[in-house]
Amino acid sequence: MADAALSTAPRAARGGTLALRLRQNAGLLGAIGLFVLFYGVYNLYHPRGFSQQVLIQNANEVFTIALVAMAQTVPVILGGLDLSVGAVMTLVNCLASHLVAGGPGEIGLGILACLAAGTAFGFLNGCVVVYGRIQPIIATLATGAIAIGLALFLRPKPGGKLDADLSWAMTNSLGDFAETYGLFGDGSGGGQAPWFQPIAGIPVPLVLLVLVAVGVWMPFRRTLTGRTVYAVGSAEGAAFMSGLPIARAKLAAFTMAGFFAGVGGLFLAIQTSTGNADIPQAGAYTLNSIAAVVIGGTSLLGGTGGAVASVIGALVLRAISFNFRIFDIPPLMQPLVEGLVLLAAVSLGALRALRTRNRLELFR
């Protein structure tokens, strides 16, 4: 009997750990379920659903909002909101329309300059918040207006011309990318190598999204600074008493937000092959980034969540808009449907808090 009890104890512990992980990731799992539902319905009713062409088109539409959602996530985990992410994206979009053209060296330098500009603007936001001791929502509202002003200075009217080969290669499949630049060939052209064929149909934007998430966000969250961002969002006073680098974490959070927004703005310029200082578009991206963060299960109170979850939230938002096209939903009804979905997502998160007797259980 004793041996049987000992053998069942590890099994029970594993079951308890699994249940705990499911509770902690309930918001993310719910967002994944919504995406599977909406995107599955979209493909079922699309005349060319579940095809490579549809997947490439969808990946292009998702990329920018996914990066802006990632940009919003880091300040939200910190316990604040960044109202400048859409404006920074627009600024980099306009800057790219001037710089990403010419020879390979000029294009490379232009891309680096655009990413540096977005990162530097994020760092500026962090300096205003940390050293100016201004609430993030107020500080970024002001700096966002500055970014829009700079974008209008760069592009009073939509225009510019990016490198055509780059625009084609970055907005299609890996096979098209390889063919454009003569990569992975077998002597008859780019992208013909046998080992490359199984992955040749994957959309380039999807690969870029994974690379940014795996190569930038995941390593960052495992660093001391990344863990401090979560600690500050959970309890800044306790983080301070523990000797954690709070100022450095805040600077890093807003700098990371600027980088992600810059990547989104750069891709938008590559996708449209133009720059456009569109103020309503900047505001819409900012609001949608907050919605994606909430749908992905990241708490606006800070301390929990992640950029990958916000990407799923962005996918849900875009999947809803894809269905609008398929089912011919009137434009006046579209905000109502999106609002209902967002309200349902927020309510599910709030339900957990209402059912919790002890607030400490929320962090277990």
C-alpha positions, -999 to 999 in steps of 0.1 A, spaced: 0 0 0 28 24 9 46 16 -24 14 23 -43 9 56 -26 45 66 -34 41 57 -71 9 78 -74 24 108 -57 46 119 -87 17 113 -110 -5 136 -89 22 162 -87 25 162 -125 -13 165 -128 -13 194 -105 15 211 -124 -3 207 -157 -35 221 -142 -16 251 -129 0 257 -163 -34 255 -179 -48 281 -155 -19 304 -160 -22 302 -198 -60 302 -200 -60 335 -219 -35 324 -244 -53 291 -250 -85 309 -254 -69 332 -280 -55 302 -299 -90 287 -299 -105 319 -313 -79 321 -340 -84 285 -351 -122 290 -352 -122 323 -371 -94 314 -395 -108 279 -401 -142 294 -410 -125 320 -433 -106 293 -452 -136 270 -455 -157 297 -472 -129 313 -492 -130 303 -529 -93 295 -527 -90 287 -491 -62 266 -476 -39 276 -505 -4 290 -506 -16 322 -522 -41 329 -495 -16 321 -468 10 345 -483 -16 373 -485 -27 367 -450 8 367 -437 15 400 -453 -16 415 -437 -8 401 -402 29 410 -399 28 447 -391 -1 445 -366 17 415 -350 49 436 -346 30 466 -332 13 443 -308 46 429 -296 58 465 -292 28 473 -270 33 442 -249 66 451 -233 54 484 -217 21 467 -207 40 439 -189 59 468 -172 25 482 -160 20 510 -185 7 518 -220 27 530 -250 5 552 -271 33 560 -295 38 526 -311 15 534 -341 32 568 -346 67 553 -344 57 526 -369 45 554 -392 77 574 -388 98 545 -397 75 537 -427 81 572 -440 118 571 -433 121 538 -452 105 553 -483 135 576 -485 163 553 -475 156 517 -487 165 521 -523 196 520 -545 224 494 -545 227 465 -520 249 485 -497 226 514 -497 196 492 -490 214 475 -462 224 508 -446 188 521 -451 173 492 -433 198 495 -404 190 533 -402 152 526 -401 156 500 -373 180 523 -354 155 552 -357 126 531 -342 149 518 -314 162 553 -306 127 567 -304 117 539 -280 148 548 -259 137 584 -259 103 573 -246 121 554 -218 142 584 -209 111 606 -206 94 580 -184 124 572 -162 142 605 -158 112 628 -164 91 607 -140 61 610 -162 34 584 -165 40 563 -196 5 569 -211 11 607 -209 47 606 -220 40 584 -250 10 605 -260 33 635 -263 62 617 -280 37 600 -304 26 634 -316 63 643 -322 67 611 -342 37 619 -364 50 655 -369 84 641 -381 66 616 -404 46 645 -419 78 664 -424 93 634 -442 62 627 -463 37 655 -465 21 634 -492 22 596 -497 51 587 -520 86 573 -523 99 542 -540 115 512 -524 136 486 -542 113 465 -563 132 432 -559 132 436 -521 95 443 -520 88 412 -541 111 389 -523 100 400 -488 62 397 -494 61 363 -511 73 328 -504 108 316 -495 110 301 -530 104 336 -545 129 351 -522 156 325 -532 148 329 -569 150 367 -567 185 367 -552 197 335 -568 200 315 -536 199 277 -530 202 269 -567 211 236 -584 226 252 -615 193 260 -632 182 289 -610 176 300 -575 155 280 -550 158 247 -570 179 227 -545 160 195 -535 165 201 -498 149 235 -501 117 224 -519 97 213 -488 100 248 -473 99 269 -504 62 276 -501 64 291 -466 56 329 -466 86 351 -459 66 374 -435 58 343 -414 95 333 -412 104 369 -402 78 369 -375 91 337 -360 127 350 -362 118 382 -344 99 363 -317 125 336 -312 156 357 -318 147 389 -300 118 385 -275 125 350 -260 162 357 -253 153 391 -238 127 377 -214 152 353 -200 177 380 -191 179 397 -158 165 429 -174 136 409 -189 127 393 -156 129 426 -140 103 440 -164 79 413 -151 89 420 -115 82 457 -119 48 451 -135 39 427 -106 51 449 -77 75 478 -84 81 484 -46 91 448 -40 113 449 -71 130 480 -57 135 465 -23 150 434 -39 177 455 -56 166 449 -92 177 474 -119 143 491 -123 155 521 -143 174 498 -167 143 476 -171 121 505 -180 145 519 -205 149 484 -221 111 479 -222 104 511 -241 135 506 -263 124 471 -272 89 486 -280 105 511 -304 125 483 -321 94 462 -327 74 491 -339 103 500 -362 104 465 -377 66 468 -383 70 502 -400 99 490 -422 79 460 -434 48 481 -441 70 503 -463 84 472 -481 49 458 -485 33 490 -500 65 502 -516 57 537 -503 57 559 -473 25 575 -459 21 597 -428 -14 585 -422 -26 598 -388 -58 577 -386 -38 546 -396 -13 553 -368 -41 557 -342 -58 525 -355 -26 505 -352 -21 517 -316 -56 509 -305 -55 475 -323 -22 468 -306 -38 472 -272 -67 450 -283 -43 423 -294 -25 424 -261 -58 420 -242 -70 392 -265 -37 374 -261 -42 372 -223 -17 398 -212 -30 417 -182 -31 455 -185 -22 456 -148 12 443 -157 35 415 -146 20 387 -168 18 378 -204 42 378 -233 48 391 -268 41 357 -284 6 357 -268 0 392 -283 9 379 -317 -19 353 -313 -42 382 -303 -32 401 -335 -39 369 -355 -74 368 -340 -80 404 -349 -69 399 -385 -88 366 -388 -120 385 -378 -113 411 -405 -107 383 -431 -142 370 -423 -157 405 -429 -145 402 -465 -159 367 -470 -193 373 -455 -197 409 -468 -202 424 -434 -213 461 -438 -185 485 -427 -207 501 -401 -212 467 -384 -175 457 -384 -165 478 -353 -195 463 -334 -184 428 -341 -148 435 -332 -159 453 -300 -180 423 -290 -151 399 -295 -128 422 -275 -154 426 -247 -157 388 -245 -119 384 -243 -117 410 -215 -146 395 -196 -130 361 -196 -99 375 -180 -119 395 -155 -140 364 -146 -109 347 -132 -102 377 -110 -138 379 -97 -138 342 -89 -105 344 -69 -110 346 -32 -74 355 -25 -56 379 -49 -23 361 -43 -38 332 -62 -37 352 -94 1 350 -94 5 313 -86 
